[in-house]
């Protein structure tokens, strides 16, 4: 299976879903609760959040290259995809509460 097929949940939920819902929530007045991201966003804006997501993807590529035949690869991609789903759901609830 190709790399992109294996990481579609990560791309859909952790990268795109969390990115878009975070930006929407912040535009509606919700704060970013991650201190590292909040600091970076306050200094550099949303491009910092995009850069952060790209760095996470780069690390995921390194994990894929070094561990793709082990269970660490499955654990990494499924965990990150699940985390993205949780973050999206949280952001959507924040957005829904702000309406």
C-alpha positions as CSV (number, residue, x, y, z in Angstrom):
1,X,0.0,0.0,0.0
2,X,1.3,3.4,-0.9
3,X,2.4,6.0,1.7
4,X,-0.5,8.4,0.9
5,X,-3.1,5.6,1.2
6,X,-1.7,4.6,4.6
7,X,-1.8,8.2,6.0
8,X,-5.1,9.4,4.7
9,X,-6.6,9.6,8.2
10,X,-3.7,11.7,9.3
11,X,-4.1,14.0,6.3
12,X,-7.8,14.2,6.6
13,X,-8.2,14.7,10.4
14,X,-4.9,15.8,11.9
15,X,-3.6,18.0,9.1
16,X,-6.6,19.4,7.2
17,X,-9.4,18.9,9.6
18,X,-7.6,20.2,12.7
19,X,-6.0,23.0,10.7
20,X,-9.3,24.3,9.3
21,X,-11.3,23.9,12.4
22,X,-8.6,25.5,14.6
23,X,-8.5,28.5,12.3
24,X,-12.3,28.8,12.2
25,X,-12.5,28.5,16.0
26,X,-9.8,31.1,16.5
27,X,-11.4,33.5,14.1
28,X,-14.6,33.1,16.2
29,X,-12.6,34.2,19.3
30,X,-11.6,30.9,20.8
31,X,-8.0,30.7,22.1
32,X,-5.5,28.1,21.1
33,X,-4.9,26.1,24.3
34,X,-1.6,24.5,23.3
35,X,0.9,27.0,24.8
36,X,3.6,26.2,22.1
37,X,1.1,26.7,19.2
38,X,-0.5,29.7,20.9
39,X,2.9,31.4,21.2
40,X,3.9,30.6,17.6
41,X,0.5,31.8,16.2
42,X,0.6,35.0,18.2
43,X,4.1,35.7,16.8
44,X,3.8,34.5,13.3
45,X,0.1,33.9,12.6
46,X,-1.5,31.0,11.0
47,X,1.5,30.2,8.8
48,X,3.1,28.9,12.0
49,X,0.3,26.4,12.4
50,X,0.8,25.2,8.8
51,X,4.5,24.9,9.3
52,X,3.9,22.9,12.5
53,X,1.7,20.5,10.6
54,X,4.3,20.1,7.9
55,X,7.0,19.3,10.5
56,X,4.8,16.6,11.9
57,X,4.3,15.2,8.5
58,X,8.1,15.2,7.9
59,X,8.6,13.3,11.1
60,X,5.9,10.8,10.0
61,X,7.8,10.3,6.8
62,X,10.9,9.6,8.8
63,X,9.0,7.1,10.9
64,X,7.7,5.5,7.7
65,X,11.1,5.2,6.2
66,X,12.7,3.7,9.2
67,X,9.9,1.6,10.7
68,X,7.3,0.8,8.0
69,X,7.7,-3.0,8.5
70,X,7.2,-2.8,12.2
71,X,4.2,-2.2,14.4
72,X,5.6,1.2,15.3
73,X,4.5,2.5,11.9
74,X,0.9,1.3,12.4
75,X,0.8,2.7,16.0
76,X,2.2,6.1,14.8
77,X,-0.2,6.6,11.9
78,X,-3.3,5.3,13.7
79,X,-2.5,7.3,16.8
80,X,-2.0,10.5,14.9
81,X,-5.2,9.9,12.8
82,X,-7.2,9.3,16.0
83,X,-5.7,12.3,17.7
84,X,-6.7,14.4,14.7
85,X,-10.3,13.1,14.9
86,X,-10.4,14.0,18.6
87,X,-9.0,17.5,17.9
88,X,-11.5,18.0,15.1
89,X,-14.4,17.0,17.3
90,X,-13.2,19.3,20.0
91,X,-12.8,22.2,17.7
92,X,-16.3,21.6,16.2
93,X,-17.8,21.6,19.6
94,X,-16.0,24.9,20.4
95,X,-17.3,26.3,17.1
96,X,-20.8,25.0,17.8
97,X,-20.8,26.6,21.3
98,X,-19.7,29.9,19.8
99,X,-22.6,30.1,17.4
